[in-house]
Amino acid sequence: MAFLFYLPVGWDVILGRAYFHYLCKTDAGIHIYDTVELGVEYWSLSGSPKFYTGRGKFDEAFFETKYEYRTVDNFPVLGSFLNIRNRLFQVFDNDTERVLGEKSHYYYGGKRVMNTWQPFSGGKRFSCLSNSDLPNNLTVARYPEDYSKFTSHIFLNKQ
């Protein structure tokens, strides 16, 4: 009976959560479209990539603008009424103008009913596919997390 009371005011939460979970299952994750074999000049003696900074960030300057690491925000997904957002992290080849791979995250911010019940917290937020959810392609801890869980699938050591 309580469900019938909730349905007229909370239908967008039910629909939004269902669609969010569908997107998480079907589209979130790592998508690799092409790989690149890199020579020894791109790797340290220990085998770790030279194209990451000491803080673990992708260093585009190392490739002299051949490869670019992009963040693309698709706000919102399917109009604003469901409050679902998508963020893509892409490795882009500027020479061929192609995306080599991308990591897709989804966020759901709730709607009227959820956010009204939690007015001072900004509402309950859900996300899928954080870096901790991704499988580690490499077993050695010395690699930057983004490399071991994403770009190591794109940039391969030719050795």
Secondary structure as GFF3:
##gff-version 3
##sequence-region A 1 159
A	DSSP	alpha_helix	2	26	.	.	.	ID=ss1
A	DSSP	beta_strand	29	32	.	.	.	ID=ss2
A	DSSP	beta_strand	36	38	.	.	.	ID=ss3
A	DSSP	three_ten_helix	40	42	.	.	.	ID=ss4
A	DSSP	three_ten_helix	60	63	.	.	.	ID=ss5
A	DSSP	beta_strand	67	77	.	.	.	ID=ss6
A	DSSP	beta_strand	84	93	.	.	.	ID=ss7
A	DSSP	beta_strand	98	108	.	.	.	ID=ss8
A	DSSP	alpha_helix	112	117	.	.	.	ID=ss9
A	DSSP	beta_strand	126	128	.	.	.	ID=ss10
A	DSSP	three_ten_helix	131	133	.	.	.	ID=ss11
A	DSSP	alpha_helix	145	149	.	.	.	ID=ss12
A	DSSP	three_ten_helix	151	153	.	.	.	ID=ss13
A	DSSP	beta_strand	155	157	.	.	.	ID=ss14
###
